[in-house]
Amino acid sequence: MNPADYEFCCRFLEERSGLSLGENKGYLLEGRLVPIAKANGLADLSALVSAVRRSPNGPLADAMIEAMTTNETLFFRDKTPFEELKATILPPMLEARANTRRLRIWSAAASTGQEAYSLAIMLHDSFPQLADWRLEIVGTDLSQAALERARSGVYSQFEVQRGLPIQTLVKHFQQTPAGWKIQDHLRRGISFQLLNLMKPFQILGVFDIIFCRNVLIYFESPLKRDILERMERQLAPDGCVILGAAETVLGVTDRFERSIGCRAPIYVPKARIAIKSA
Ligand SMILES: C[S@@+](CC[C@H](N)C(=O)[O-])C[C@H]1O[C@@H](n2cnc3c(N)ncnc32)[C@H](O)[C@@H]1O
């Protein structure tokens, strides 16, 4: 692809979705965008770039952003965060909320929904007392296609085999001609909505736990910092943010600290640690 088109794509994608491609990713753009060009009757990638330049808010621009998102996810991804939530984080958190009986969790970058449904399964199976709580799990993502799949709650054999023990599958899913469908009791309190993390998100309200996993890796440091610090402002005082296994706040923001005793990248606001140890 020609350097001017490459430069345009990099700038456009970073401005609109945060994705920082860096150098020499022409092969990635070709692989993901040529099918979009073809599907829209355009001769090649260059023609697609010209169309997006002419109409940067049009449907082809949206299709280009969508095609460049990486939606890889699986049930109970990395296991440890779910185990540590269950054993360490949630018991005192639920005790502290025994009066309000309200728990709010945000799966930011929810992709096709496996993270949100894994949480629902874990909460249902390990904390039956939540049955009459106001439990909310809000899944958000930039990708409409991923969100549609998340809302459908239907997964292929391949997808359910990735991360779901067979007993959990049989207990919480129903086999349908379209695939394995999550049962209604687990959908209670779960919603999915479109949200670009680059844009303001105060409207979502305050959360007790924020999952922000495997999305910040695609962004440059200033954007990671901005997102994490805005998330901190939307955390309950005893809340936490959970990052992906390969992600850290180190070198990004000093407003969080690793939750004491956790192996998973679970972070709490630093001010809280200072207050606790004072
Ligand atoms: C690799 S998936 C991670 C899914 C899940 N959190 C996990 O760890 O398994 C990354 C998701 O981030 C979403 N994403 C990328 N840029 C985003 C942005 N600016 N705002 C919101 N979501 C974004 C993508 O659409 C994709 O579904």
The ligand as an SDF file (V2000), in Angstrom:
LIG
                    3D

 27 29  0  0  0  0  0  0  0  0999 V2000
   -9.2330   -8.2600   22.5620 C   0  0  0  0  0  0  0  0  0  0  0  0
  -10.8710   -7.7330   22.9210 S   0  0  0  0  0  0  0  0  0  0  0  0
  -10.9140   -7.9290   24.6790 C   0  0  0  0  0  0  0  0  0  0  0  0
  -12.1680   -8.5990   25.1620 C   0  0  0  0  0  0  0  0  0  0  0  0
  -12.2120   -8.9180   26.6480 C   0  0  0  0  0  0  0  0  0  0  0  0
  -12.0810   -7.7190   27.4560 N   0  0  0  0  0  0  0  0  0  0  0  0
  -11.1510   -9.9180   27.0060 C   0  0  0  0  0  0  0  0  0  0  0  0
  -10.1330   -9.5480   27.6110 O   0  0  0  0  0  0  0  0  0  0  0  0
  -11.2930  -11.0950   26.6750 O   0  0  0  0  0  0  0  0  0  0  0  0
  -10.6810   -5.9730   22.7300 C   0  0  0  0  0  0  0  0  0  0  0  0
  -12.0090   -5.2530   22.5250 C   0  0  0  0  0  0  0  0  0  0  0  0
  -11.7730   -3.8580   22.6410 O   0  0  0  0  0  0  0  0  0  0  0  0
  -12.6430   -3.1850   21.7770 C   0  0  0  0  0  0  0  0  0  0  0  0
  -12.1410   -1.8210   21.5540 N   0  0  0  0  0  0  0  0  0  0  0  0
  -11.0990   -1.4190   20.8050 C   0  0  0  0  0  0  0  0  0  0  0  0
  -10.9670   -0.0930   20.8280 N   0  0  0  0  0  0  0  0  0  0  0  0
  -11.9520    0.3800   21.6410 C   0  0  0  0  0  0  0  0  0  0  0  0
  -12.3540    1.6790   22.0550 C   0  0  0  0  0  0  0  0  0  0  0  0
  -11.7130    2.7760   21.6580 N   0  0  0  0  0  0  0  0  0  0  0  0
  -13.4210    1.7790   22.8680 N   0  0  0  0  0  0  0  0  0  0  0  0
  -14.0930    0.6650   23.2830 C   0  0  0  0  0  0  0  0  0  0  0  0
  -13.7650   -0.5840   22.9240 N   0  0  0  0  0  0  0  0  0  0  0  0
  -12.7010   -0.7320   22.1030 C   0  0  0  0  0  0  0  0  0  0  0  0
  -12.6440   -4.0590   20.5350 C   0  0  0  0  0  0  0  0  0  0  0  0
  -13.7840   -3.8340   19.7320 O   0  0  0  0  0  0  0  0  0  0  0  0
  -12.5920   -5.4560   21.1420 C   0  0  0  0  0  0  0  0  0  0  0  0
  -13.8750   -6.0390   21.2310 O   0  0  0  0  0  0  0  0  0  0  0  0
  1  2  1  0
  2  3  1  0
  2 10  1  0
  3  4  1  0
  4  5  1  0
  5  6  1  0
  5  7  1  0
  7  8  2  0
  7  9  1  0
 10 11  1  0
 11 12  1  0
 11 26  1  0
 12 13  1  0
 13 14  1  0
 13 24  1  0
 14 15  1  0
 14 23  1  0
 15 16  2  0
 16 17  1  0
 17 18  1  0
 17 23  2  0
 18 19  1  0
 18 20  2  0
 20 21  1  0
 21 22  2  0
 22 23  1  0
 24 25  1  0
 24 26  1  0
 26 27  1  0
M  CHG  2   2   1   9  -1
M  END
$$$$
